[in-house]
């Protein structure tokens, strides 16, 4: 007797179910992306305009802030209000003699007496992958990009007595700032000695890392350091008055001294700038010690645009959690 196995019936899935599946999956993925974008936007907005975390490096603000503590800074206050004396602030310091230049170029001054530094290719961001090993560091795409506000120093190369070579005479250095028009043109023209090679160095206008210090002088103030004490004369004052620095520890109270390189103890704070010092006065790199690159001229002030915000709280370690208040003077 012959038997037959029943054939399995193939059932084609209904097209409506397939469409429903893909629709639900697509909506699920879209919802994930939407929420991720919202979170990213909120984080960016909060960090840009409200609060931002920083890590304290060093002891320049001891005992107010300790090394390796994590802090939150308040940005909103300075968007709606003014920077006040006594505020502990996080900022990028101006470029100083301790900072390295972005790069150095040689420029030949023409017979007309004009040298032209062309940085049109240096307006692009360097490629970190190509340049990581420094093998291609001489090429334009491995150099730090030029930005508006950068400082360009240039000095002629001179013959050295007793030598057949030439050396840059930095005693004759001059400086140009890259403004918006210069940046768009991609060139800087400078006057120099005819048929002479000039060394050109480019520095950023800001230091490479954030500092945290306390605001001592605001625009219009004159700050004086004398006998270990700090005095201020406001624009409306006739005489100096000593500020109350009871927030300093016993090692630093009435022991504020000037830098031996500066040899300057009176500082007139210009508009749009601030005079700052660390609470650990004997161990702080601040307005008392900043010198411009190459020229070594004193520049003791932080531009307002460099200031990110006011220190609000110490967030970590948790056992040191505390509010940080501004000094009252």
Secondary structure by P-SEA (a helix, b strand, c coil): cccccccbbbbcccaaaaaaaaaaaaaaaaaaaaaaaaaaaaaaaaaacccbbbbbccccccccccccbbbbbbcccccccccccccbbbbbccccccccccbbbbbbbccccbbbbbcccccccccccccccccccccccccccccccbbbbbbbbbbccccccccccccbbbbbbbcaaaaaacbbbbbccccbbbbbbbbcccccbbbbbbbcccccbbbbbcccbbbbbcccccbbbbccccccccccccbbbbbccccccbbbbcccbbbbbbccccccccccccccccccccccccccccccccccccccccccbbbbbbbcc
